Every structure is written in structure tokens, then in C-alpha cells.
Amino acid sequence: MDIGFLYGFLFCGILIMVLLVLYWSYKTIRKEIKPVPSHVQLYFDEHFKDIVREWDIMNRTEVKTWSNDITKRLGVIGKDIEKIKSFRKIFDPRLDKLEMTVSKMERV
């Protein structure tokens, strides 16, 4: 066997072991050191309810309630529009006759 091959194999093994040790040390250090929250994070933690109240931000429950209400209202409006369309179909010919009569009367 070639001695260079053995040295290369040994070097790769040592390199892999060093990388594994570095990885395990990084994971251990990361677990022990907990991140410190930023000033912005601390501010929002303390004042979040006030911000929501002041800015009139809605929570999920309020959004669902509003969505249900607006859906009902739009349904009623849709029915009213259908009534108006049928009313218009009935009265459009009458209005056309009335306009023709008025225009005839204006000519005289």
C-alpha cells in the first residue's frame, strides 16, 4: 500500500473527528447561553395590550364576528338589489312611455 494514501485517510479521519467535536461543543454552548431579548422585544412584551387597544387592532374572535356580520349584511343587500332590479324591469317601460308623453307635450 501507498503510505500517502494512509496519511490522507488518517488526515480525513482526524478532520471528521475535529468537526464533530466542534459541532457538539457549539450545540452545548448554544444550549447553555440563552439569548437576551432585545429592547424592542421587551417593550412589546410590556406594552402589547396597550398598543392593541390604542391602535384599535382586532383579535381573531372579533375578526370572525365582524366577518359573519358583514356576510349577513351583504346577503340582505343582495336580496334588496334583486328586488330593485325586478322593480326596475316593471317600471322601465312605464317610464319610457311617460318620457315619450312628456316630450310630445313639450313640442306642443
C-alpha positions as CSV (number, residue, x, y, z in Angstrom):
1,M,0.0,0.0,0.0
2,D,1.0,3.5,-0.6
3,I,2.0,5.5,2.5
4,G,0.5,8.7,1.1
5,F,-2.9,7.0,0.9
6,L,-2.7,6.0,4.6
7,Y,-1.8,9.6,5.6
8,G,-4.7,11.0,3.6
9,F,-7.1,8.5,5.2
10,L,-5.7,9.4,8.7
11,F,-6.0,13.1,7.9
12,C,-9.6,12.7,6.8
13,G,-10.5,10.8,9.9
14,I,-8.9,13.3,12.2
15,L,-10.6,16.2,10.3
16,I,-14.0,14.5,10.7
17,M,-13.4,13.9,14.5
18,V,-12.4,17.6,14.9
19,L,-15.5,18.7,13.1
20,L,-17.7,16.5,15.2
21,V,-16.1,17.8,18.4
22,L,-16.6,21.4,17.2
23,Y,-20.3,20.7,16.4
24,W,-21.0,19.1,19.8
25,S,-19.3,22.0,21.6
26,Y,-21.3,24.5,19.6
27,K,-24.6,22.8,20.4
28,T,-23.6,22.6,24.1
29,I,-22.6,26.3,24.3
30,R,-25.7,27.3,22.5
31,K,-27.9,25.4,25.0
32,E,-26.2,27.0,28.0
33,I,-26.2,30.6,26.7
34,K,-29.8,31.7,26.3
35,P,-30.3,34.7,24.1
36,V,-31.1,38.0,25.7
37,P,-34.3,39.7,24.4
38,S,-33.8,42.9,22.6
39,H,-35.2,46.3,23.9
40,V,-37.9,46.2,21.3
41,Q,-39.0,42.8,22.3
42,L,-39.1,43.8,26.0
43,Y,-41.1,47.0,25.1
44,F,-43.7,45.0,23.1
45,D,-43.9,42.4,25.8
46,E,-44.7,45.1,28.4
47,H,-47.0,47.3,26.3
48,F,-48.6,45.0,23.8
49,K,-52.2,45.2,25.3
50,D,-52.0,49.0,25.3
51,I,-50.8,49.1,21.7
52,V,-53.7,46.8,20.6
53,R,-56.2,48.9,22.4
54,E,-54.8,52.3,21.2
55,W,-54.5,51.3,17.6
56,D,-57.9,49.5,17.6
57,I,-56.4,46.3,16.4
58,M,-58.8,43.4,16.2
59,N,-58.2,39.9,17.6
60,R,-59.2,36.7,15.8
61,T,-62.5,36.4,17.6
62,E,-63.5,40.0,16.7
63,V,-62.5,39.4,13.1
64,K,-64.6,36.3,12.9
65,T,-67.6,38.1,14.4
66,W,-67.2,41.0,12.0
67,S,-66.8,38.6,9.1
68,N,-70.1,36.8,10.0
69,D,-71.9,40.1,10.5
70,I,-70.7,41.6,7.2
71,T,-71.6,38.4,5.4
72,K,-75.2,38.6,6.7
73,R,-75.5,42.3,5.8
74,L,-74.2,41.6,2.3
75,G,-76.7,38.8,1.9
76,V,-79.6,41.2,2.8
77,I,-78.2,43.9,0.5
78,G,-78.0,41.3,-2.3
79,K,-81.7,40.4,-1.8
80,D,-82.6,44.2,-1.9
81,I,-80.7,44.6,-5.1
82,E,-82.7,41.7,-6.7
83,K,-85.9,43.4,-5.6
84,I,-84.7,46.7,-7.1
85,K,-83.9,45.0,-10.4
86,S,-87.3,43.4,-10.6
87,F,-88.9,46.8,-9.8
88,R,-86.8,48.4,-12.5
89,K,-87.9,45.8,-15.1
90,I,-91.5,46.6,-14.3
91,F,-91.2,50.4,-14.3
92,D,-88.7,50.9,-17.1
93,P,-91.4,50.5,-19.8
94,R,-93.8,52.8,-17.9
95,L,-91.1,55.5,-17.5
96,D,-90.3,55.2,-21.3
97,K,-94.0,55.8,-22.1
98,L,-94.1,58.7,-19.6
99,E,-91.0,60.3,-21.2
100,M,-92.5,60.0,-24.6
101,T,-95.7,61.6,-23.4
102,V,-93.8,64.5,-21.8
103,S,-91.7,65.0,-24.9
104,K,-94.9,65.1,-27.1
105,M,-96.4,67.6,-24.7
106,E,-93.3,69.8,-24.8
107,R,-93.5,70.0,-28.6
108,V,-97.0,71.4,-28.4
